[in-house]
C-alpha cells in the first residue's frame, strides 16, 4: 500500500518534533551532568582539605610540645583551622548539637 504525500509529511513532522524533544532532553541532561560533576569536584576538594587539617591536628596533639592538651582547646583549634581552610561544618555541628534540620 502506497502512503500519501500528506501522511508522509505528517510522519516527518512528528519525527522532527520528537527529535527536537529528545535533543532538548539530552542538552538538559548534559547541563545537569556538568553541574553535578562540578559540585562533586568541589566536595572532593573540601573533603581532601578537611582530611589534611584533621590529620595535622592529630599529629600535633600527639607531640609533647603541643599546648592543645585540653579537649575544648583542641576542638576550638580544629574548628578554627577547618574554617580558615574553607571547610564549612555549620550544618553538621548544628545537627550534632541537637538542631532539628
ABEGO torsion letter per residue (X at the ends): XBBBAAAAAAAAAAAAAAAAAAAAAAAAAAAAAAAAAAAAAAAAAAAAAAAAAAAAAAAAAABAABAAABAAAAAAAAAAAAAAAGBBAAAAAAAAAGBBX
